[in-house]
Amino acid sequence: MRMGRLDRWVSVRFAWAAAVVATALVGLYIIGDVSQHLDDLPRSAGQRGWGHTAYLLSGYYSMGIARYLFEFPELVFAGAAAAVLVGILRNGEAAAVQGMGRSLRRFVLPIIVMAAAFGVLQLAASEFVVPRAIMLEEAFRAELLGGRAMSGVVFPAEGADAVVGVGYAGEEGHVSDMVVIERLDKGFRFIQVEKAGWDSSGRIRPLADPRVLAQTEGAPQPGNRLEELNAAPAAALKLRLLSPAALRFGELAALGGGRMLAELGSRLGALPLLTGTVLAVIALLAKTGDKPTAGRGVAAFLLVELAVRLADTASVGAGAASTGIAAVLLGMSAGIAVLGVGLALFVRMPT
């Protein structure tokens, strides 16, 4: 499909609406989060100075924003689609284009293409961007809040052979009770560091002698690589301290079990889920006629978003009760179902 002037106009308008919606959501997230830590910021500034505290805040929130925008892009895209469609219908722009012989479905096609393209980007980001962003977000939060954070943190572990480091925030930004899983030729071992800190490059360095907690050895099973044998315990620690979003595809598969395989399927179904959500919002608003209100736009957005969240939760829950490829397919089922419903509504909407 060759993009004409009208397609570019719709694309630019949708991109601007998406930027506005994303900015509003990000603003609400920052305001809500900052309000919970108003007492911690002056204390951090007194210890490190306002300059370094501002650096930690910028790192913490930039990672959090990247994480949530890639985890829940349908909030942005469905909201932007609703805003654009309400605008073009109320202002008569859709009627003018229809008078030129172009259908409403063809008119909004650039929006759907952009949503599908971002769905592909979201799939890649769930493997390469979101897990790293979550780890760095928690690292910034631990140094910023010090001993008052007191929640599990996964850090980029020091050393080429280290799999992962886990610890709790200590006083003055230090990390206490840090555990590193280290690869061996035949197995792995758990090493405890009572205290660790950040160096000038932002990496974790032990401040006390490490102590071996446990060590396992055993010949790798035929056909399995050592990395695959060692992935499960590291992934289990990440899952316990953070969330499934912090795990890469290989880590989800290494953990196995219905819940993790369903999460894997849900992640693979992100593309049809996002595309179907945008299709459904557009189709519902098109059925309201040429004078939709902002209230109807918000109602369509909230209705579709609620249905999508419930469907995704239900599909992951159903997959958790299954095993193997069935769990993966059940996890994907919400995305496929939402895309099917969105397409059915889209082809039946007034043109």
C-alpha positions as CSV (number, residue, x, y, z in Angstrom):
1,M,0.0,0.0,0.0
2,R,1.4,3.3,-1.1
3,M,1.0,6.0,1.6
4,G,-0.7,9.1,0.2
5,R,-1.1,12.6,1.6
6,L,-4.3,11.7,3.5
7,D,-2.6,8.6,5.0
8,R,0.3,10.8,6.2
9,W,-2.2,13.2,7.7
10,V,-4.0,10.5,9.6
11,S,-0.7,9.0,10.8
12,V,0.7,12.3,12.1
13,R,-2.6,13.1,13.8
14,F,-2.6,9.7,15.5
15,A,1.0,9.9,16.5
16,W,0.4,13.3,18.1
17,A,-2.7,11.9,20.0
18,A,-0.6,8.9,21.1
19,A,2.1,11.3,22.4
20,V,-0.5,13.3,24.3
21,V,-2.1,10.2,25.9
22,A,1.3,8.8,26.8
23,T,2.3,12.1,28.4
24,A,-0.9,12.2,30.5
25,L,-0.4,8.6,31.7
26,V,3.3,9.1,32.5
27,G,2.4,12.3,34.4
28,L,-0.2,10.4,36.5
29,Y,2.4,7.6,37.2
30,I,5.1,10.0,38.3
31,I,2.7,12.1,40.5
32,G,1.4,9.0,42.2
33,D,4.8,7.5,42.7
34,V,6.5,10.7,44.0
35,S,3.7,11.3,46.5
36,Q,4.7,8.0,48.2
37,H,8.3,9.0,48.6
38,L,8.2,12.7,49.6
39,D,9.9,12.0,52.9
40,D,12.7,10.0,51.3
41,L,13.9,12.6,48.7
42,P,15.2,15.2,51.2
43,R,17.0,12.4,53.1
44,S,18.6,11.2,49.9
45,A,19.6,14.7,48.9
46,G,21.2,15.3,52.4
47,Q,23.3,12.2,51.9
48,R,24.3,12.5,48.2
49,G,23.4,16.0,47.2
50,W,20.5,17.2,45.0
51,G,22.5,16.7,41.8
52,H,23.0,13.0,42.4
53,T,19.5,12.6,43.7
54,A,18.2,14.1,40.5
55,Y,20.3,11.7,38.5
56,L,18.9,8.8,40.4
57,L,15.3,10.1,40.0
58,S,15.8,10.5,36.2
59,G,17.2,7.0,35.9
60,Y,14.5,5.5,38.0
61,Y,11.6,7.2,36.2
62,S,13.0,6.8,32.7
63,M,13.3,3.0,33.3
64,G,9.8,2.9,34.8
65,I,8.3,4.8,31.9
66,A,9.9,2.6,29.3
67,R,8.8,-0.5,31.2
68,Y,5.1,0.5,31.5
69,L,4.7,1.9,28.0
70,F,6.0,-1.4,26.5
71,E,4.0,-3.5,28.9
72,F,0.7,-1.8,28.4
73,P,0.8,0.0,25.0
74,E,-2.9,-0.7,24.4
75,L,-3.7,2.1,27.0
76,V,-1.9,4.6,24.8
77,F,-3.0,3.3,21.4
78,A,-6.7,2.7,22.2
79,G,-6.9,6.1,23.9
80,A,-5.3,7.8,20.9
81,A,-7.5,5.9,18.4
82,A,-10.6,7.0,20.4
83,A,-9.5,10.7,20.4
84,V,-8.7,10.7,16.7
85,L,-11.9,9.0,15.6
86,V,-14.1,11.3,17.8
87,G,-12.3,14.3,16.2
88,I,-12.6,13.3,12.6
89,L,-16.3,12.2,13.0
90,R,-17.4,15.4,14.9
91,N,-15.5,17.8,12.6
92,G,-17.0,16.2,9.4
93,E,-13.6,15.2,8.1
94,A,-14.7,11.5,7.8
95,A,-17.8,12.6,5.9
96,A,-15.8,14.7,3.5
97,V,-13.4,11.8,2.8
98,Q,-16.3,9.4,2.3
99,G,-17.8,11.9,-0.2
100,M,-14.5,11.5,-2.2
101,G,-15.2,7.8,-2.5
102,R,-12.9,6.5,0.3
103,S,-14.5,4.3,3.0
104,L,-14.1,5.0,6.7
105,R,-12.3,1.6,7.0
106,R,-9.7,2.7,4.5
107,F,-9.5,6.2,6.1
108,V,-8.4,4.7,9.5
109,L,-6.1,2.0,8.0
110,P,-2.9,3.9,8.9
111,I,-3.9,3.8,12.6
112,I,-4.3,0.0,12.5
113,V,-1.0,-0.4,10.6
114,M,0.8,1.7,13.2
115,A,-0.7,-0.3,16.1
116,A,0.4,-3.6,14.4
117,A,3.9,-2.2,13.9
118,F,4.2,-1.2,17.5
119,G,2.9,-4.7,18.5
120,V,6.0,-6.2,16.7
121,L,8.2,-3.7,18.5
122,Q,6.5,-4.6,21.8
123,L,7.3,-8.3,21.3
124,A,11.0,-7.5,20.8
125,A,11.0,-5.1,23.7
126,S,9.6,-7.8,26.0
127,E,12.7,-9.7,25.4
128,F,15.4,-7.1,25.1
129,V,14.1,-3.9,26.8
130,V,11.6,-4.5,29.5
131,P,13.6,-7.1,31.6
132,R,16.6,-4.8,31.6
133,A,14.5,-1.8,32.4
134,I,13.0,-3.5,35.4
135,M,16.4,-4.5,36.8
136,L,17.8,-1.0,36.4
137,E,14.6,0.6,37.8
138,E,15.0,-1.5,40.9
139,A,18.7,-0.7,41.2
140,F,18.1,3.0,41.0
141,R,15.2,2.7,43.5
142,A,17.4,0.8,46.0
143,E,20.2,3.4,45.9
144,L,17.7,6.3,46.0
145,L,15.6,5.0,48.9
146,G,18.4,3.2,50.8
147,G,17.3,1.1,53.8
148,R,13.7,2.1,53.5
149,A,13.2,0.3,50.3
150,M,13.5,-3.2,51.9
151,S,12.3,-5.1,48.9
152,G,13.9,-7.6,46.7
153,V,16.2,-6.2,44.0
154,V,17.9,-7.9,41.1
155,F,21.1,-6.3,39.9
156,P,23.4,-6.8,36.9
157,A,25.8,-9.2,38.7
158,E,29.6,-8.5,38.7
159,G,31.8,-11.0,36.9
160,A,31.6,-12.8,33.6
161,D,30.5,-16.0,35.1
162,A,27.8,-14.5,37.3
163,V,24.2,-15.3,36.4
164,V,22.3,-12.8,38.6
165,G,22.7,-10.9,41.9
166,V,19.9,-10.6,44.4
167,G,19.9,-8.3,47.5
168,Y,18.1,-5.9,49.8
169,A,18.7,-2.2,50.0
170,G,20.9,-1.2,52.9
171,E,21.9,2.0,54.6
172,E,23.2,4.8,52.5
173,G,22.4,3.0,49.2
174,H,24.5,-0.1,50.0
175,V,23.1,-3.5,49.3
176,S,23.0,-6.1,52.1
177,D,22.7,-9.9,51.9
178,M,23.5,-9.9,48.2
179,V,23.4,-13.4,46.6
180,V,25.1,-14.2,43.3
181,I,24.5,-17.3,41.3
182,E,27.8,-18.3,39.6
183,R,28.2,-20.8,36.8
184,L,30.6,-23.7,37.3
185,D,31.8,-26.2,34.8
186,K,29.3,-28.7,36.1
187,G,26.5,-26.9,37.9
188,F,26.4,-23.7,39.8
189,R,26.9,-22.2,43.3
190,F,25.3,-19.6,45.5
191,I,27.7,-16.9,46.9
192,Q,26.6,-14.5,49.6
193,V,28.1,-11.0,50.0
194,E,27.1,-9.3,53.3
195,K,27.5,-5.8,51.9
196,A,28.0,-4.4,48.4
197,G,28.0,-0.9,46.8
198,W,28.1,1.0,43.6
199,D,31.3,2.2,42.0
200,S,31.8,5.3,39.9
201,S,30.5,3.5,36.8
202,G,27.3,2.3,38.6
203,R,28.2,-1.3,38.8
204,I,27.9,-3.4,42.0
205,R,31.1,-4.2,43.9
206,P,31.5,-6.4,47.0
207,L,32.4,-4.5,50.2
208,A,32.9,-7.6,52.2
209,D,34.5,-11.0,51.6
210,P,32.0,-13.4,49.8
211,R,30.9,-16.6,51.4
212,V,29.8,-19.7,49.5
213,L,26.3,-20.7,50.7
214,A,25.8,-23.8,48.5
215,Q,27.3,-25.5,45.5
216,T,25.8,-28.1,43.2
217,E,27.7,-30.2,40.8
218,G,26.6,-32.8,38.3
219,A,27.1,-33.7,34.7
220,P,24.8,-31.9,32.2
221,Q,22.1,-34.1,30.8
222,P,22.6,-35.2,27.2
223,G,21.3,-32.6,24.7
224,N,21.1,-29.8,27.3
225,R,23.5,-26.8,27.4
226,L,24.9,-25.7,30.7
227,E,23.2,-22.3,30.3
228,E,19.8,-24.0,30.1
229,L,20.5,-26.1,33.3
230,N,21.4,-22.9,35.2
231,A,18.7,-20.7,33.9
232,A,15.9,-22.0,36.1
233,P,17.3,-21.0,39.6
234,A,18.3,-17.6,38.5
235,A,14.9,-17.0,36.8
236,A,13.1,-18.3,39.9
237,L,14.8,-15.6,42.0
238,K,13.9,-12.9,39.5
239,L,10.3,-14.1,39.5
240,R,10.1,-14.1,43.3
241,L,11.5,-10.6,43.7
242,L,10.1,-8.9,40.6
243,S,7.5,-10.1,38.2
244,P,7.1,-12.3,35.1
245,A,7.8,-9.3,32.9
246,A,11.4,-9.3,34.3
247,L,12.0,-12.7,32.7
248,R,13.2,-13.3,29.1
249,F,11.5,-15.8,26.9
250,G,14.2,-18.4,27.6
251,E,13.9,-17.9,31.4
252,L,10.1,-18.4,31.2
253,A,10.6,-21.6,29.2
254,A,13.3,-22.8,31.6
255,L,11.1,-22.4,34.6
256,G,8.3,-24.4,32.9
257,G,5.0,-25.1,34.6
258,G,1.6,-24.0,33.4
259,R,1.8,-20.4,34.8
260,M,5.1,-19.5,33.2
261,L,4.2,-21.1,29.9
262,A,0.9,-19.2,29.9
263,E,2.8,-16.0,30.6
264,L,5.0,-16.9,27.6
265,G,1.9,-17.4,25.4
266,S,0.4,-14.1,26.6
267,R,3.6,-12.3,25.6
268,L,3.5,-13.9,22.2
269,G,-0.1,-12.8,21.8
270,A,0.7,-9.1,22.4
271,L,0.6,-8.2,18.7
272,P,-3.0,-9.5,18.0
273,L,-4.1,-8.1,21.4
274,L,-3.0,-4.6,20.6
275,T,-4.3,-4.7,17.1
276,G,-7.6,-6.1,18.1
277,T,-8.0,-3.5,20.9
278,V,-7.6,-0.6,18.4
279,L,-9.9,-2.2,15.9
280,A,-12.6,-2.7,18.5
281,V,-12.4,0.9,19.8
282,I,-12.6,2.3,16.2
283,A,-15.5,0.1,15.3
284,L,-17.5,0.9,18.5
285,L,-17.1,4.7,17.9
286,A,-18.0,4.4,14.2
287,K,-21.4,2.9,15.2
288,T,-22.2,6.1,17.2
289,G,-22.7,8.1,14.0
290,D,-21.2,11.4,12.9
291,K,-21.6,13.2,16.2
292,P,-19.8,11.1,18.9
293,T,-19.0,12.9,22.1
294,A,-15.9,12.8,24.2
295,G,-17.8,10.9,26.8
296,R,-18.6,8.2,24.3
297,G,-15.0,8.0,23.3
298,V,-13.9,7.6,26.9
299,A,-16.7,5.0,27.5
300,A,-15.6,3.0,24.4
301,F,-12.0,3.1,25.5
302,L,-12.8,2.0,29.1
303,L,-15.2,-0.8,27.9
304,V,-12.7,-2.3,25.5
305,E,-9.7,-1.9,27.9
306,L,-11.6,-3.6,30.7
307,A,-12.7,-6.5,28.4
308,V,-9.2,-6.9,27.1
309,R,-7.6,-7.0,30.6
310,L,-10.2,-9.6,31.8
311,A,-9.7,-11.7,28.8
312,D,-5.9,-11.7,29.2
313,T,-6.1,-12.5,32.9
314,A,-8.6,-15.3,32.2
315,S,-6.4,-16.8,29.4
316,V,-3.3,-16.8,31.6
317,G,-5.3,-18.4,34.5
318,A,-6.6,-21.1,32.1
319,G,-3.1,-21.7,30.8
320,A,-1.7,-22.0,34.4
321,A,-4.0,-25.1,34.9
322,S,-2.6,-26.8,31.8
323,T,0.9,-27.9,30.7
324,G,3.2,-27.9,27.7
325,I,2.1,-26.4,24.4
326,A,-1.5,-26.3,25.6
327,A,-0.5,-23.7,28.3
328,V,1.2,-21.6,25.7
329,L,-1.7,-21.7,23.3
330,L,-4.2,-20.8,26.1
331,G,-2.0,-17.9,27.1
332,M,-2.2,-16.7,23.5
333,S,-5.9,-17.2,23.3
334,A,-6.8,-13.8,24.6
335,G,-4.9,-12.0,21.9
336,I,-6.4,-14.2,19.2
337,A,-9.9,-13.7,20.6
338,V,-9.5,-10.0,20.9
339,L,-8.2,-9.7,17.3
340,G,-11.1,-11.9,16.1
341,V,-13.7,-9.7,17.8
342,G,-12.0,-6.5,16.7
343,L,-12.0,-7.7,13.0
344,A,-15.6,-8.8,13.2
345,L,-16.7,-5.4,14.6
346,F,-14.4,-3.6,12.1
347,V,-15.8,-5.2,8.9
348,R,-19.4,-4.5,10.1
349,M,-18.9,-0.9,11.0
350,P,-20.6,1.8,8.9
351,T,-18.4,2.9,6.0
